[in-house]
Amino acid sequence: MNEEKVVDCLVIGAGPAGSVTAREVAKGGWSVLMVEKRPEIGVPVRCGEGISKQLLDMIGLEKDPSFISAEMDGAKIISPGGHVLTLGPEIAGPEVGFIIEREVFDQRLAKMAARAGAEIWVRAEAVSYEDAGDGVVVGIKLISGAISVKARVVVAADGFESLIARWAGIETKLDIKDIDTCLQYEMVGIETDDRYTEFFVGRRYVPGGYVWCFPKEHGIANVGLGVNGLFVNEAGDTKRYLDDFIASNPRFSKGKITEINGGGVSVSLPLEETVADHLVIVGDAARMIDPLTGGGVYNACYAALQAGKTICEALEKNDTSKAALEPYERRWRDGLEMEMARNYIAKEKLLEVSDETLDKVISAISGYDMKDITTEEILRAVGSRYPEVLKVLGGLM
Ligand SMILES: Cc1cc2nc3c(=O)[nH]c(=O)nc-3n(C[C@H](O)[C@H](O)[C@H](O)COP(=O)(O)OP(=O)(O)OC[C@H]3O[C@@H](n4cnc5c(N)ncnc54)[C@H](O)[C@@H]3O)c2cc1C
């Protein structure tokens, strides 16, 4: 591997975290190379494709039918006993939003990075990592051979299965209870609720997780589930949960499967350290997925904006040491960490809660005039009808 390319910033992984970071650093006038191991950005899709409306404004992406399949009015949460909590636009607001075509979305973000000046290589896999004192040397495997790239700063945006952070000596191991295994079918010929995303919660449907139905068109939806690692004993368990859900629900049982995808998501707290000398870790690689919902695109993009800003400042000062990159740590944590911590506690609590309790909670909330979907409002609603359930939910305070 003799050939060497030198850049200011090397971004590894062309998902949302990588593309948004690459765009921000390139906008600052720095040389950026983004490498993606897959032949086509965003393909295959591994996502339920639900994003919040706020996300597009945050990253400066215009709403466009080429990547938006459907716009939602809100979300419905369905309890094991069939109680439905409807979160309309006045409560769910911009939190629930669009069902997207994720491959088109990812490609659009990559093009924005390229337009800003970033160079992009596909079928280019980072395979080695070496701290060179004044930067990092990364080995890249290409179809045509191999090349080493020296960068003043590297961005590990290599997703859930991330290796880069580990190569840099950062602890990334996850406990089994902090991983959800997800499987999703795109289904045609089912009964959709076209303006609402639906979440089926409780052990009756799936233990330690939920089933989602995200409508893309009338009669077509992504139907998937995440199941906590504690409840996956053998290969095929996740598929069995999803197949059983579909078979037992007449709205879905006559549908046809047109696509299958799946993968792991972290339902953990974020990494304790997301910077090292000449290294910034962003998105799923930094375990930034929301531990309650399993959604990660918003958090990945939010952190990517903070990463881009910090990297530009560090390059400007000609100092990409850990200390110089430290502001990134503070910036993304200020925006995301509190909610992640709260949702982590909620996720832990939900692992223990029985279907009977969930039924009480959801029926209590659905019959209560909620002003807002905050923990306090939920506890107030539940307490007004089932004071005994408050003891079970106490930890959420
Ligand atoms: C089944 C499922 C459903 C989901 N549904 C939703 C949802 O509805 N809404 C939501 O917000 N989130 C959802 N998520 C989570 C969401 O997909 C992720 O949070 C999001 O993709 C994170 O973006 P990222 O850029 O950090 O990582 P990714 O999108 O995973 O991108 C990482 C990229 O790095 C590349 N890469 C990895 N290693 C290397 C290497 N060594 N060299 C070069 N390239 C490399 C990968 O090929 C990949 O393209 C879901 C996840 C799963 C698995």
PDBQT file of the ligand as one rigid body, heavy atoms in Angstrom, charges set to zero:
ROOT
HETATM    1  C1  LIG A 401     -34.468  -1.933  10.761  1.00  0.00    +0.000 C 
HETATM    2  C2  LIG A 401     -34.116  -0.542  11.191  1.00  0.00    +0.000 A 
HETATM    3  C3  LIG A 401     -35.099   0.432  11.182  1.00  0.00    +0.000 A 
HETATM    4  C4  LIG A 401     -34.791   1.752  11.532  1.00  0.00    +0.000 A 
HETATM    5  N1  LIG A 401     -35.763   2.701  11.448  1.00  0.00    +0.000 NA
HETATM    6  C5  LIG A 401     -35.476   4.001  11.702  1.00  0.00    +0.000 A 
HETATM    7  C6  LIG A 401     -36.452   5.018  11.500  1.00  0.00    +0.000 A 
HETATM    8  O1  LIG A 401     -37.569   4.770  11.081  1.00  0.00    +0.000 OA
HETATM    9  N2  LIG A 401     -36.095   6.306  11.786  1.00  0.00    +0.000 N 
HETATM   10  C7  LIG A 401     -34.849   6.646  12.233  1.00  0.00    +0.000 A 
HETATM   11  O2  LIG A 401     -34.584   7.840  12.494  1.00  0.00    +0.000 OA
HETATM   12  N3  LIG A 401     -33.905   5.706  12.414  1.00  0.00    +0.000 NA
HETATM   13  C8  LIG A 401     -34.173   4.396  12.134  1.00  0.00    +0.000 A 
HETATM   14  N4  LIG A 401     -33.197   3.434  12.271  1.00  0.00    +0.000 N 
HETATM   15  C9  LIG A 401     -31.851   3.865  12.679  1.00  0.00    +0.000 C 
HETATM   16  C10 LIG A 401     -31.158   4.601  11.525  1.00  0.00    +0.000 C 
HETATM   17  O3  LIG A 401     -31.178   3.801  10.368  1.00  0.00    +0.000 OA
HETATM   18  C11 LIG A 401     -29.719   4.969  11.907  1.00  0.00    +0.000 C 
HETATM   19  O4  LIG A 401     -29.746   5.627  13.155  1.00  0.00    +0.000 OA
HETATM   20  C12 LIG A 401     -29.042   5.876  10.882  1.00  0.00    +0.000 C 
HETATM   21  O5  LIG A 401     -28.863   5.203   9.670  1.00  0.00    +0.000 OA
HETATM   22  C13 LIG A 401     -27.699   6.363  11.426  1.00  0.00    +0.000 C 
HETATM   23  O6  LIG A 401     -26.944   7.002  10.447  1.00  0.00    +0.000 OA
HETATM   24  P1  LIG A 401     -25.350   6.845  10.430  1.00  0.00    +0.000 P 
HETATM   25  O7  LIG A 401     -24.888   7.705   9.317  1.00  0.00    +0.000 OA
HETATM   26  O8  LIG A 401     -24.796   7.036  11.779  1.00  0.00    +0.000 OA
HETATM   27  O9  LIG A 401     -25.078   5.305  10.088  1.00  0.00    +0.000 OA
HETATM   28  P2  LIG A 401     -25.459   4.466   8.757  1.00  0.00    +0.000 P 
HETATM   29  O10 LIG A 401     -26.645   5.041   8.083  1.00  0.00    +0.000 OA
HETATM   30  O11 LIG A 401     -25.507   3.050   9.203  1.00  0.00    +0.000 OA
HETATM   31  O12 LIG A 401     -24.194   4.693   7.837  1.00  0.00    +0.000 OA
HETATM   32  C14 LIG A 401     -22.943   4.090   8.083  1.00  0.00    +0.000 C 
HETATM   33  C15 LIG A 401     -22.270   3.854   6.742  1.00  0.00    +0.000 C 
HETATM   34  O13 LIG A 401     -20.908   3.482   6.961  1.00  0.00    +0.000 OA
HETATM   35  C16 LIG A 401     -20.548   2.511   6.007  1.00  0.00    +0.000 C 
HETATM   36  N5  LIG A 401     -19.357   1.819   6.533  1.00  0.00    +0.000 N 
HETATM   37  C17 LIG A 401     -19.287   1.010   7.619  1.00  0.00    +0.000 A 
HETATM   38  N6  LIG A 401     -18.014   0.593   7.805  1.00  0.00    +0.000 NA
HETATM   39  C18 LIG A 401     -17.264   1.156   6.816  1.00  0.00    +0.000 A 
HETATM   40  C19 LIG A 401     -15.884   1.091   6.494  1.00  0.00    +0.000 A 
HETATM   41  N7  LIG A 401     -15.014   0.386   7.212  1.00  0.00    +0.000 N 
HETATM   42  N8  LIG A 401     -15.434   1.771   5.398  1.00  0.00    +0.000 NA
HETATM   43  C20 LIG A 401     -16.312   2.500   4.643  1.00  0.00    +0.000 A 
HETATM   44  N9  LIG A 401     -17.649   2.586   4.898  1.00  0.00    +0.000 NA
HETATM   45  C21 LIG A 401     -18.116   1.932   5.998  1.00  0.00    +0.000 A 
HETATM   46  C22 LIG A 401     -21.795   1.650   5.907  1.00  0.00    +0.000 C 
HETATM   47  O14 LIG A 401     -21.816   0.881   4.719  1.00  0.00    +0.000 OA
HETATM   48  C23 LIG A 401     -22.895   2.695   5.948  1.00  0.00    +0.000 C 
HETATM   49  O15 LIG A 401     -23.265   3.156   4.673  1.00  0.00    +0.000 OA
HETATM   50  C24 LIG A 401     -33.467   2.094  11.935  1.00  0.00    +0.000 A 
HETATM   51  C25 LIG A 401     -32.477   1.110  11.968  1.00  0.00    +0.000 A 
HETATM   52  C26 LIG A 401     -32.784  -0.195  11.590  1.00  0.00    +0.000 A 
HETATM   53  C27 LIG A 401     -31.699  -1.226  11.593  1.00  0.00    +0.000 C 
ENDROOT
TORSDOF 0
